Amino acid sequence: MPDYLNSGLRLGWLINPQGKEVEIYRPNQAVETAKFPVTLSGETILPNFELALPL
């Protein structure tokens, strides 16, 4: 993900279905980890987009 962020990525999700967690990447911010169930938001990058990750 660091390479993607260095290339201009503004929001990235690294989804681990086996571990039931997702890492959320944003430029110049610490990686955020969320456990399933979670609904991911596209924030200002993809307005009105949501991705629900159930248990």
Contacts in CASP RR format, 6 or more apart in sequence:
PFRMAT RR
TARGET T0000
AUTHOR 0000-0000-0000
METHOD contacts of the structure
MODEL  1
MPDYLNSGLRLGWLINPQGKEVEIYRPNQAVETAKFPVTLSGETILPNFE
LALPL
1 9 0 8 1.000
1 12 0 8 1.000
1 14 0 8 1.000
1 23 0 8 1.000
1 25 0 8 1.000
1 31 0 8 1.000
4 12 0 8 1.000
4 25 0 8 1.000
5 25 0 8 1.000
5 27 0 8 1.000
8 27 0 8 1.000
9 25 0 8 1.000
9 27 0 8 1.000
10 26 0 8 1.000
10 27 0 8 1.000
10 45 0 8 1.000
11 24 0 8 1.000
11 25 0 8 1.000
11 26 0 8 1.000
11 42 0 8 1.000
11 43 0 8 1.000
11 45 0 8 1.000
11 46 0 8 1.000
12 24 0 8 1.000
12 25 0 8 1.000
12 26 0 8 1.000
13 22 0 8 1.000
13 23 0 8 1.000
13 24 0 8 1.000
13 25 0 8 1.000
13 40 0 8 1.000
13 51 0 8 1.000
14 22 0 8 1.000
14 23 0 8 1.000
14 25 0 8 1.000
15 22 0 8 1.000
15 53 0 8 1.000
16 22 0 8 1.000
16 23 0 8 1.000
20 35 0 8 1.000
20 36 0 8 1.000
20 55 0 8 1.000
21 33 0 8 1.000
21 34 0 8 1.000
21 35 0 8 1.000
21 36 0 8 1.000
22 33 0 8 1.000
22 34 0 8 1.000
22 36 0 8 1.000
22 38 0 8 1.000
22 40 0 8 1.000
22 53 0 8 1.000
23 31 0 8 1.000
23 32 0 8 1.000
23 33 0 8 1.000
24 31 0 8 1.000
24 32 0 8 1.000
24 33 0 8 1.000
24 34 0 8 1.000
24 40 0 8 1.000
25 31 0 8 1.000
26 32 0 8 1.000
34 40 0 8 1.000
36 53 0 8 1.000
36 54 0 8 1.000
36 55 0 8 1.000
37 52 0 8 1.000
37 53 0 8 1.000
37 54 0 8 1.000
37 55 0 8 1.000
38 52 0 8 1.000
38 53 0 8 1.000
39 50 0 8 1.000
39 51 0 8 1.000
39 52 0 8 1.000
39 53 0 8 1.000
40 50 0 8 1.000
40 51 0 8 1.000
40 52 0 8 1.000
40 53 0 8 1.000
41 49 0 8 1.000
41 50 0 8 1.000
42 49 0 8 1.000
42 50 0 8 1.000
42 51 0 8 1.000
END
